Amino acid sequence: MTDIIFLRNVHIDALIGIFDWERTAKQTLIFDIEMAFDCSDAGQSDSIDDTLDYKAVYDRLVTFVSQSEFFLIEKLAAQMIAIIQQEFQVTWVKLTVNKKGAVGANIDVGVIMERGMR
């Protein structure tokens, strides 16, 4: 299977970080998500029931991230991938978490995690 459904440039505010000042105000994180999903049935049926509902994935992740209070983006990313794989039956996920500005103005910093079988 080589079909990929993606969400890019997703901005979500979260309480994240190890420093005291980071524990008092939410920061905007930027996510890129790629998910392997066999789109063959949807390509034939033209039905949302036969594909991965990316709006449902988006809504679930916005709720989760905005309510989270992790110290590390690695923990947040791992939990997001688990949600995508378990709740949406996705076998492979590539997730980029960008904590822009964490080490300096306009500097991109973050983590890229890839889990599962493509």
Disulfide bonds with the S-S distance in Angstrom:
none
